[in-house]
Amino acid sequence: MKILVLGNGFDLDHKLPTSYYNFLNFCNCVLCFDNYDTCPYYEKLTDTQKDYLEKLKHNNNLLKLFSTLLEKNNLLYYFNNHLHHSGTNWIDLEREIKNIVNQFKLFELDFIKSNKSNYKIDTNHRINKLLNDLNLHSLIDKTWDDITLNAVHASLCSYLENFCLSLELYISTFINHTEISGISPDIVDFDADNVLIFNYSTTYERVYGGTRWKENINHIHGMAEDGNENKSNIVLGITSANDSEKEPLYVEFEKYFQRITKHTGSEYKNWLDKKMQRREKIEVAFFGHSLDPSDSDIIKDLLCNDKTTITIYFYNEKSYQQIIANLIEILGKEYLLSNISGYNPKITFIKQREHQLGNNAGINITRDTKKLYRLYILSNEEITNLITKITEKIREKDLSYFYSQEKTISLFEALKHSKIDNINYKDFVEICVQLDYVINKSGQPKKFDPKRWSDITPWEEEIPCNTETLKLINAINKSNQKRFDENTNNTPYHNITEMKTVMEMTNALIDMLNEEKPTKLYWKNLSDLAYKMVNNKKFEMALNSCSKIPLSIFVKSKLQYLNSIYENACYDAYMSEQIEQEFNK
């Protein structure tokens, strides 16, 4: 099973203005809407956001609703104040909320410990700075009692709820209706079975799935919906380190509390539990997610599960370093190091690939496959058009449509599931042998596992893939191995050990060292070659000849590596010989 986990970086990767910085600038322009084009925040908006403001001009009711939610919202005042003093264009709202909540928790605990009905604070009390930042100046240096505490608590909850409502309105009204061009090849190629989304938008459904096929999607923090004016559906809060409190203070700000009260669900736990019972491996990919400690409870469920292997996509070096720092905070240094190292690490990091423009790179076949499993929601005309389209693609052997071998197998299985009987698996074999095979971490062609296309009944009984799909998978695996072996044997350096002259060996070594995309199998072959050629004088002369040829740094570094392995191999052979001689005395 494959679980795709999406964070806000996913929306940002699709050029949507969904960062908190984007949203705060928009909010401030709304508050000075009569002159928003001269507002100092206007120039900080993206072009897309400026279009949003133009649309607000023609919708007074929407503008009034935004204004009502944002006016006198002291939480917005606090966020603006933080941005102003930081001098940056980035803010972590959840950490700022945590700072506010923790300070009020400490203050309330101090009040409780004082055992007084009235609690006088002086000018130097640490809570005064927070009150100033929240624009609650009337409470500075004042005497507090239970009524004041409860009133401030209720106000903070109201500020957060109105802020969430305005954010949900922004996303449902604007973000969810913004046109998107280009798709992520990483998302398409991962080919998820289940999607765990931390975003509030419907970007994934709109681009990669279609809103009618979202049964395996869990919006863990809620989804922005139209028409919400009184109660927000979205989760925005904190995760406390101490979950053992019987009556936690400010529980309304806790994410787990909001997930319960807002019914966002935890379907991902069921995905994990079902696969755990069947002892199956689970592939998890994080995309656009910073793995922030505020989501540590969910992150631990996924990362610390014995059955999961983790791939984390990162945008750039800065985001990669931030992810590492967050993982250290969540998992600890030792656990992280032990799981990112070794030959087959549990956690791997991959840089995101550039978007592909257009709407053809694996998306069409993915959508068509999903439709085949849900023909019951299509009209008779839609079904006819779908089958006609797929039939034509098969007849034309349109490789741009079929995209990859894995997606082609999925389409074939979906056709068989839908009882489309006039489909011949041999046609799909002919298509797949023209598509590139994938090289796995060991440098070998990836072998497709039929269990990838099995299904599970509600009573947890496994339904194997169609017998013809099994034949297709076996034919593809056999063809891929054959193609790989032929390609490997055609390399000019595959038979160095059999070469008779130094010149032949030298030329073959140069070809080998010029390999532009070395795999793990390449490095293994390099090491094996060094040990096979121990004390071979012609090979040593060939290495020496290579060192005298002008080489690029790229090639020279690999030559140095090969030399070091060869020297180690010769040393090992010498030590083995000495030990054997001593033993035989």
ABEGO torsion letter per residue (X at the ends): XBBBBBBAAAAAAAGBBABAAAAAAAAAAAAAAAAAAABAAAAABBAAAAAAAAAAAABAAAAAAAAAAABGBAAAAAAAAAAAAAGBABBBAAAAAAAAAAAAAAAAAAAAAAGBABBBBBAABAAAAAAAAAGBAAABGBBBBAAAAAAAAAAAAAAAAAAAAAAAAAAAAAAAABBBBEBBAAAAAAGBABBBBABABAAAAAAAAEAABAAABBBAAEBBBBGBAABBABBBBBBBABAABABBBGAAABAAAAAAAAGAEBAAAAAAAAAAAAGBBBBBBBBGBAGBAAAAAAAAAAAABAABBBBBBBABAAAAAAAAAAAAAAAEAAAAAAAABEABBABBBBBBBBBBBEAABGAAAAAAAAAAAAAAABBAAAAAAAAAAAAAAAAAGBAAAAGBAAAAAAAAAAAAAAGBAABBAAAAAAAAAABBBBBBAAGBBBBBBAAAABBBBAAGBBBBBBAAAAAAAAAAAAAAAAAAAAAAAABAAAAAAABABAAAAAAAAAAAAABABBBAAAAAAAAAAAAAABGBAAAAAAAAAAAABBBBAAAAAAAAAAAAAAAAAAAAAAAAAAAAAAAAX
